[in-house]
Amino acid sequence: MNESIPVIRTTDRGTARLLPDVDRERAWLLTVDGAPQSYVDLDAPDHLEFEYVRRLAHVVDLAAEPGAPLDVVHLGGGALTLPRYVAATRPGSRQEVAEADAGLIGLVDEHLPLPEGARIAVHAADARGWLERAPRESADLLIADVFGGARVPAELTSVEYARAAGRVLRAEGVYAANLADSAPFGFLRSQVANAAEVFGELALVAEPAVLRGRRFGNVVLLAGHTPFDLARLTRLCAADAFPARVAHGEGLIRLTRGARPVGDADAVASPEPPEGAFSLG
């Protein structure tokens, strides 16, 4: 049982709390201003508590042959759950993390140190600015999980941002973004339209109730220049404790029909979630 004491600290972007998991000896939940941000088990980096994180991990698993190292860019760091997962499952991977909250970086470094030898460079930097300065075609995988409070910032929701992401990815690279929306999906549809301006292959992954518009929730947007292994992705997502559906092809066209790209001048943050949508219960 984890008998560690919770840690509370005011960082650059809010009040961060590290809360010990009473059921796992060295596992912690990170919240910022009450919103859950990350869950990390220092002894088991492949234990992924959040459903959407497991879906992103499936993308990692399918990005190359098992165990093969990758060059990965993470926009948004939190407690570095996915970078730890990549380091554990794909040793030798080179990873760059852009996290705007320098105070949060310090908190995580102090209380949840990275494993010895992990090739993870964490930069105190704005995600959009860092991405635009990153070398062209330098990443096999680009994962965006950036929330200001409980909303994706507007600077990461435009077609110009999508083009910056496309520039950094290699020809067979994959872009994966954690988004959140509900019916009638005005925000989500615009994000798919933005990605379609840059990438030829698109898919969405979410719980069926979210895709059917029955409730607000996380949706993973996948984009790339070459086809995904959708059959394997579908099997992995369907086998999770909370199964997810993969929307692509005609299903995705129906969901996003009529949507148009959004430029920087008109871009907005993702919708404010309804009260309790991302609460700890």
C-alpha positions as CSV (number, residue, x, y, z in Angstrom):
1,M,0.0,0.0,0.0
2,N,1.2,3.5,-0.9
3,E,1.6,5.5,2.4
4,S,3.2,8.5,0.8
5,I,1.9,12.0,1.6
6,P,0.2,14.0,-1.1
7,V,2.2,16.8,-2.6
8,I,0.6,20.2,-3.4
9,R,2.4,23.0,-5.2
10,T,1.6,26.1,-7.1
11,T,3.2,25.9,-10.5
12,D,3.3,28.3,-13.5
13,R,-0.1,27.2,-14.7
14,G,-2.1,26.4,-11.6
15,T,-2.2,24.2,-8.5
16,A,-0.7,20.8,-9.0
17,R,-1.3,17.9,-6.7
18,L,0.4,14.5,-6.6
19,L,-1.9,12.0,-4.9
20,P,-0.6,8.6,-4.0
21,D,-2.6,5.5,-5.1
22,V,-3.5,3.5,-2.0
23,D,-3.5,0.3,-4.0
24,R,-0.1,0.6,-5.7
25,E,3.1,1.2,-3.8
26,R,4.8,3.8,-6.0
27,A,1.9,5.0,-8.1
28,W,0.7,8.6,-8.3
29,L,-2.1,10.7,-9.8
30,L,-1.3,14.2,-11.0
31,T,-4.1,16.8,-11.0
32,V,-3.8,20.5,-12.0
33,D,-6.6,22.7,-10.7
34,G,-8.6,19.6,-9.9
35,A,-8.5,18.2,-13.4
36,P,-6.7,14.7,-13.7
37,Q,-3.6,15.1,-15.9
38,S,-1.5,12.0,-15.5
39,Y,-1.2,8.7,-13.7
40,V,2.3,7.1,-13.2
41,D,3.4,3.9,-11.6
42,L,7.1,4.2,-11.1
43,D,7.5,0.4,-10.8
44,A,5.3,-0.4,-13.8
45,P,5.5,2.2,-16.5
46,D,3.4,0.0,-18.8
47,H,0.4,0.3,-16.3
48,L,-1.8,2.9,-17.9
49,E,-4.7,4.0,-15.8
50,F,-6.5,6.4,-18.2
51,E,-8.5,4.9,-21.1
52,Y,-7.4,7.5,-23.6
53,V,-3.7,7.0,-22.6
54,R,-4.1,3.3,-23.4
55,R,-5.4,4.2,-26.8
56,L,-2.4,6.4,-27.4
57,A,-0.2,3.6,-26.2
58,H,-1.8,1.3,-28.9
59,V,-0.6,3.8,-31.5
60,V,2.9,3.6,-30.0
61,D,2.7,-0.2,-30.2
62,L,1.7,-0.2,-33.9
63,A,4.2,2.5,-35.0
64,A,7.0,0.0,-35.7
65,E,7.9,-3.6,-35.0
66,P,7.7,-4.6,-31.3
67,G,10.7,-3.2,-29.3
68,A,12.1,-1.1,-32.2
69,P,13.2,2.3,-31.0
70,L,11.4,5.4,-32.2
71,D,12.0,9.1,-32.4
72,V,9.0,10.6,-30.5
73,V,7.9,14.2,-29.9
74,H,5.4,14.8,-27.1
75,L,3.5,18.1,-26.9
76,G,2.4,18.4,-23.3
77,G,4.3,16.5,-20.6
78,G,2.3,16.2,-17.4
79,A,3.9,13.5,-15.3
80,L,5.5,11.9,-18.5
81,T,3.3,8.8,-18.6
82,L,3.7,8.1,-22.3
83,P,7.4,8.9,-22.5
84,R,8.0,6.4,-19.7
85,Y,5.9,3.8,-21.5
86,V,7.9,4.3,-24.8
87,A,11.2,4.1,-22.9
88,A,10.1,0.8,-21.2
89,T,8.6,-0.8,-24.3
90,R,11.0,0.6,-26.9
91,P,14.4,0.9,-25.3
92,G,16.8,3.3,-27.1
93,S,14.0,5.6,-28.3
94,R,14.9,9.2,-28.5
95,Q,12.1,11.4,-27.0
96,E,11.6,15.2,-26.8
97,V,8.9,16.7,-24.6
98,A,7.6,20.2,-24.8
99,E,5.9,21.3,-21.5
100,A,5.0,24.9,-21.0
101,D,4.8,24.7,-17.2
102,A,8.4,24.9,-15.9
103,G,7.1,24.6,-12.3
104,L,5.4,21.3,-13.1
105,I,8.5,20.0,-14.8
106,G,10.4,20.7,-11.5
107,L,7.7,19.0,-9.4
108,V,7.7,15.8,-11.6
109,D,11.5,15.7,-11.7
110,E,11.7,16.0,-7.9
111,H,9.0,13.4,-6.9
112,L,8.7,11.2,-10.0
113,P,12.2,10.9,-11.5
114,L,12.7,9.3,-14.8
115,P,14.4,5.9,-15.0
116,E,18.1,5.7,-15.3
117,G,19.2,5.8,-19.0
118,A,15.9,7.0,-20.4
119,R,16.6,9.2,-23.4
120,I,13.9,11.7,-22.6
121,A,14.7,15.4,-23.0
122,V,12.1,17.7,-21.3
123,H,11.9,21.3,-22.5
124,A,10.2,24.1,-20.7
125,A,8.6,25.5,-23.8
126,D,5.4,26.5,-25.5
127,A,4.2,23.5,-27.6
128,R,3.4,25.4,-30.8
129,G,6.6,27.5,-30.7
130,W,8.7,24.4,-30.0
131,L,7.1,22.5,-32.8
132,E,7.7,25.2,-35.3
133,R,11.4,25.3,-34.4
134,A,11.8,21.5,-34.5
135,P,13.8,20.0,-37.4
136,R,11.9,18.9,-40.5
137,E,11.1,15.2,-40.8
138,S,12.7,14.4,-37.4
139,A,9.9,12.3,-35.7
140,D,8.4,8.9,-36.2
141,L,5.6,9.7,-33.8
142,L,4.1,13.0,-32.7
143,I,1.8,12.9,-29.7
144,A,-0.2,16.0,-28.7
145,D,-1.8,16.0,-25.2
146,V,-2.0,19.6,-24.3
147,F,-4.7,21.1,-22.1
148,G,-4.9,24.5,-20.5
149,G,-7.1,23.5,-17.6
150,A,-9.5,21.2,-19.3
151,R,-9.4,22.7,-22.8
152,V,-7.0,22.3,-25.8
153,P,-5.5,25.8,-26.4
154,A,-6.5,27.7,-29.5
155,E,-3.0,27.8,-30.9
156,L,-3.1,24.0,-31.2
157,T,-6.4,23.9,-33.1
158,S,-5.6,25.6,-36.4
159,V,-4.6,24.3,-39.9
160,E,-1.3,26.2,-39.6
161,Y,-0.6,24.1,-36.5
162,A,-1.5,20.9,-38.4
163,R,1.0,21.9,-41.1
164,A,3.7,22.4,-38.5
165,A,3.0,18.9,-37.2
166,G,3.1,17.5,-40.8
167,R,6.5,19.2,-41.3
168,V,8.1,17.5,-38.3
169,L,6.8,14.0,-39.1
170,R,8.7,11.6,-41.4
171,A,7.0,10.1,-44.4
172,E,5.7,7.1,-42.5
173,G,5.2,9.0,-39.2
174,V,2.0,9.2,-37.2
175,Y,0.4,12.1,-35.5
176,A,-1.9,11.4,-32.5
177,A,-3.8,14.0,-30.6
178,N,-5.9,13.8,-27.5
179,L,-9.0,15.9,-28.0
180,A,-12.4,16.3,-26.3
181,D,-15.8,17.2,-27.6
182,S,-19.5,16.1,-27.7
183,A,-22.3,16.3,-30.3
184,P,-22.7,18.1,-32.6
185,F,-18.9,17.9,-32.7
186,G,-18.2,21.4,-34.1
187,F,-14.7,21.4,-32.6
188,L,-13.8,17.8,-33.5
189,R,-15.1,18.2,-37.1
190,S,-12.9,21.3,-37.6
191,Q,-9.8,19.3,-36.2
192,V,-10.4,16.5,-38.7
193,A,-10.7,19.1,-41.5
194,N,-7.5,20.7,-40.5
195,A,-5.7,17.4,-40.5
196,A,-7.2,16.5,-43.9
197,E,-5.4,19.5,-45.4
198,V,-2.1,18.0,-44.5
199,F,-2.5,14.2,-44.2
200,G,-4.0,11.6,-46.5
201,E,-4.9,9.1,-43.8
202,L,-7.2,9.9,-40.9
203,A,-9.0,8.0,-38.1
204,L,-10.7,8.7,-34.8
205,V,-10.7,6.5,-31.7
206,A,-13.2,6.9,-28.8
207,E,-15.8,5.1,-26.8
208,P,-18.9,4.3,-28.8
209,A,-21.1,6.5,-26.6
210,V,-18.8,9.5,-27.3
211,L,-18.7,9.0,-31.1
212,R,-22.5,8.6,-31.1
213,G,-22.9,11.9,-29.4
214,R,-24.4,10.6,-26.2
215,R,-21.8,12.2,-23.9
216,F,-18.7,14.4,-23.7
217,G,-15.4,12.6,-23.8
218,N,-11.9,12.1,-25.1
219,V,-11.3,11.4,-28.8
220,V,-7.9,10.4,-30.2
221,L,-7.3,11.9,-33.7
222,L,-4.8,9.9,-35.8
223,A,-3.3,11.3,-39.0
224,G,-0.5,10.2,-41.3
225,H,0.8,10.2,-44.9
226,T,0.7,6.4,-45.2
227,P,-2.1,3.9,-44.2
228,F,-2.4,2.7,-40.6
229,D,-2.9,-0.9,-39.5
230,L,-6.5,-0.2,-38.7
231,A,-7.4,-3.9,-38.3
232,R,-4.9,-4.3,-35.5
233,L,-5.7,-1.0,-33.9
234,T,-9.4,-1.9,-33.9
235,R,-8.7,-5.2,-32.2
236,L,-6.5,-3.6,-29.5
237,C,-9.1,-0.9,-28.8
238,A,-11.9,-3.4,-28.7
239,A,-10.1,-5.6,-26.2
240,D,-9.6,-2.8,-23.6
241,A,-11.6,-2.8,-20.3
242,F,-13.5,0.2,-21.7
243,P,-13.7,-0.7,-25.4
244,A,-13.2,2.0,-28.0
245,R,-14.3,2.2,-31.6
246,V,-12.1,3.2,-34.6
247,A,-13.9,5.6,-37.0
248,H,-12.4,5.9,-40.5
249,G,-13.4,5.8,-44.2
250,E,-17.1,6.3,-44.8
251,G,-17.9,6.5,-41.1
252,L,-15.4,9.4,-40.6
253,I,-16.7,11.1,-43.7
254,R,-20.3,11.0,-42.4
255,L,-19.2,12.4,-39.1
256,T,-17.3,15.3,-40.5
257,R,-19.2,16.1,-43.7
258,G,-19.2,19.8,-44.5
259,A,-16.5,20.7,-42.0
260,R,-13.9,23.3,-43.0
261,P,-10.4,24.0,-41.9
262,V,-9.9,26.8,-39.3
263,G,-7.0,29.3,-39.6
264,D,-5.1,30.9,-36.7
265,A,-7.3,34.0,-36.9
266,D,-10.4,32.0,-36.2
267,A,-9.1,29.1,-34.1
268,V,-10.7,28.6,-30.7
269,A,-10.0,26.4,-27.7
270,S,-11.8,23.1,-27.4
271,P,-15.2,23.2,-25.6
272,E,-15.5,23.7,-21.9
273,P,-16.4,20.2,-20.5
274,P,-19.6,19.9,-18.6
275,E,-19.3,19.8,-14.8
276,G,-17.9,16.5,-13.7
277,A,-16.9,15.3,-17.1
278,F,-13.3,14.8,-16.0
279,S,-13.7,14.7,-12.3
280,L,-12.2,12.1,-10.0
281,G,-15.7,11.0,-9.0
